[in-house]
Amino acid sequence: MPLVVEAAVLDAKPGAVRVDRSPFFPGGGGQLADRGVIAWSGGEVALAAVEGDWLSFDGDARPEGRLLLTVDAGFRGLMSELHTVAHIVNSVVFTQFGAPLTGAQLSADGALRVDFDLPGADNDRLRALEDPLNAVIASDLAVAAHLIPRAVAEATPGLFRSKSVAPPVQADGMVRVVEIAGLDRQACGGTHLTSTGRSRRVRILKVENKGRHNRRVRIGLG
């Protein structure tokens, strides 16, 4: 996804503008929405939220003409790093336990949590995953995304692993798949690093029992 885009105003009202194109990730799948700036000849405002092709902000300004939309690169980078780590965790847990993901949440403080359907799992085995996770990061595996037809995606075992998030099907019926070379393929609409080696090492901060089936793993960077 680009970090800077020039866009045209399609509609505007106090506190929001509708644009013909946008670089902003709206959030979803546990990833927080992009932060950024909306600038035009008459002013500049900070992005507050993305709802389809509408961008909202605080105040009652009405942007007009051509806009320059700029993503906060630092925050996008953090979310991409955490999301890539979440895929690594998902893959390692799925390989070792065969457990589906039940939820995930990335945080602005540089941590994330991932939940798995793991009834009766030994929490010590989950804590011991820190070394395998960091081994994947150190391997510097390439990360790339591509589109495949929905029917093909739904017929591919293991491509949809979340029990709580619907497959990210686009308007043209295509599904975006993120692949970590030699390790993992998952349907996903979020942002990611270009290789696992661009992530910092991770630490498993805590493993919690959240109900009879759910295990929550909290992970920090660095």
Residue pairs with C-beta under 8 A, 6 or more apart in sequence:
1 23
1 25
1 71
1 76
1 191
2 23
2 71
3 23
3 70
3 71
3 73
3 76
4 23
4 68
4 69
4 70
4 71
5 21
5 22
5 23
5 68
5 69
6 66
6 67
6 68
6 69
7 19
7 20
7 21
7 22
7 66
7 67
7 68
7 69
8 19
8 20
8 21
8 66
8 67
9 17
9 18
9 19
9 63
9 64
9 65
9 66
9 67
10 18
10 19
10 20
10 53
11 17
11 18
12 18
12 62
12 63
12 64
13 62
14 59
14 60
14 61
14 62
15 56
15 57
15 58
15 59
15 60
15 61
16 54
16 55
16 56
16 57
17 38
17 54
17 55
17 62
17 63
17 67
18 53
18 54
18 55
19 53
19 55
19 67
19 69
20 53
22 50
22 53
22 55
22 69
23 34
23 36
23 69
23 70
23 71
24 33
24 34
24 36
24 47
24 50
24 55
24 69
24 71
25 31
25 33
25 34
25 50
25 76
25 79
25 190
25 191
26 33
26 34
26 50
26 51
26 52
27 33
27 34
27 50
28 165
28 189
28 190
29 104
29 162
29 165
29 168
29 188
29 189
29 190
30 83
30 86
30 103
30 104
30 105
30 106
30 112
30 165
30 190
31 79
31 82
31 83
31 106
31 190
31 191
32 79
32 106
32 107
32 108
33 49
33 50
34 47
34 50
34 71
34 72
34 75
34 76
34 79
35 46
35 47
35 71
35 72
35 75
35 76
36 46
36 47
36 69
36 70
36 71
36 72
37 44
37 45
37 46
37 47
37 69
37 70
37 72
38 44
38 45
38 46
38 47
38 55
38 57
38 63
38 67
38 68
38 69
39 67
39 68
39 69
39 70
40 63
40 64
40 65
40 66
40 67
40 68
41 65
41 66
42 61
42 63
42 64
43 61
43 63
45 57
45 58
45 59
45 61
45 63
46 57
46 58
47 55
47 56
47 57
48 56
48 57
48 58
49 55
49 56
50 56
55 69
75 108
76 191
78 108
78 110
79 106
79 190
79 191
80 191
80 192
80 193
81 193
81 198
81 199
81 200
81 221
82 106
82 107
82 110
82 111
82 112
82 221
83 106
83 188
83 190
83 191
83 192
84 143
84 180
84 192
84 193
84 196
84 198
84 199
85 112
85 133
85 137
85 199
85 202
85 219
85 221
86 104
86 106
86 112
86 114
87 178
87 180
87 184
87 186
87 188
87 192
88 133
88 136
88 137
88 180
88 183
88 184
88 196
89 114
89 129
89 133
89 217
89 219
90 101
90 104
90 114
90 161
90 184
90 186
91 136
91 180
91 183
91 184
91 186
92 129
92 132
92 133
92 136
93 99
93 114
93 116
93 118
93 126
93 129
93 217
94 100
94 101
94 158
94 161
96 125
96 129
96 132
97 116
97 118
97 121
97 125
99 116
99 117
99 118
99 121
99 215
100 116
100 117
100 161
100 162
100 163
101 114
101 115
101 116
101 161
101 162
101 163
101 164
102 115
102 116
102 117
102 162
102 163
102 164
102 213
102 214
103 113
103 114
103 115
103 162
103 164
104 112
104 113
104 114
104 115
104 162
105 112
105 113
106 112
107 113
110 220
110 221
110 222
111 205
111 218
111 219
111 220
111 221
112 218
112 219
113 216
113 217
113 218
113 219
114 216
114 217
114 219
115 210
115 214
115 215
115 216
115 217
116 214
116 215
116 217
117 163
117 213
117 214
118 126
118 213
118 214
118 215
119 212
119 213
121 215
123 207
123 209
123 215
126 204
126 207
126 215
126 217
127 204
127 207
129 204
129 217
130 202
130 203
130 204
133 202
133 204
133 219
134 201
134 202
136 180
136 183
136 196
137 196
137 197
137 199
137 200
137 201
137 202
138 197
139 196
139 197
140 195
140 196
140 197
141 180
141 181
141 182
141 183
141 195
141 196
141 197
142 180
142 181
142 194
142 195
143 178
143 179
143 180
143 181
143 192
143 193
143 194
143 195
143 196
144 178
144 179
144 181
144 194
145 176
145 177
145 178
145 179
145 188
145 192
146 176
146 177
146 179
147 170
147 174
147 175
147 176
147 177
148 174
148 175
148 177
149 173
149 174
149 175
150 167
150 169
150 173
150 174
150 175
153 159
153 160
153 167
153 175
153 177
153 187
154 160
154 167
156 185
158 185
158 186
159 177
159 185
159 186
159 187
160 167
160 186
160 187
161 186
167 175
167 187
168 175
168 176
168 187
168 188
168 189
169 175
170 176
175 187
176 187
176 188
176 189
177 185
177 186
177 187
177 188
178 185
178 186
178 187
178 188
178 190
178 192
179 185
180 196
193 199
199 221
200 221
200 222
201 221
201 222
202 219
202 220
202 221
203 219
203 220
203 221
203 222
204 217
204 218
204 219
205 218
205 219
205 220
206 216
206 217
206 218
207 215
207 216
207 217
207 218
208 215
208 216
208 218
209 215
209 216
210 216
